[in-house]
Each structure stands twice: as C-alpha cells, then as structure tokens.
Amino acid sequence: LIVAKAGKERITVLASSKGHESKKCLQPS
C-alpha cells in the first residue's frame, strides 16, 4: 500500500512540478 501510494504520488508530483517537487518526494519531510 505504501509503495503503491508513493509511486502514485511520485507520478503526480512529477507531472505537477515536473521534477521540482521530485526532490521533496525523494527526501521525506
């Protein structure tokens, strides 16, 4: 569930910020 959620969010983030937010995803706050 966590993996699937992380993957889905990563795609959304990539499409949303185009990699800008990708760094944030890589570094859990």
C-alpha positions in Angstrom: 0.0 0.0 0.0 2.8 2.4 0.9 4.8 1.6 -2.2 1.8 1.9 -4.4 0.9 5.2 -2.8 4.4 6.5 -3.0 4.6 5.6 -6.7 1.3 7.2 -7.5 2.2 10.4 -5.6 5.6 10.4 -7.3 3.9 10.4 -10.8 1.5 13.2 -9.7 4.4 15.2 -8.3 6.5 14.7 -11.4 3.6 15.8 -13.6 2.7 18.6 -11.3 6.1 20.2 -10.6 8.0 18.4 -13.4 10.7 17.1 -11.1 10.8 20.2 -9.0 8.8 18.5 -6.3 10.5 15.3 -7.2 13.4 16.3 -4.8 10.8 16.6 -2.0 9.4 13.2 -2.7 13.0 11.7 -2.6 13.5 13.4 0.8 10.6 12.6 3.0 9.8 15.6 5.2 
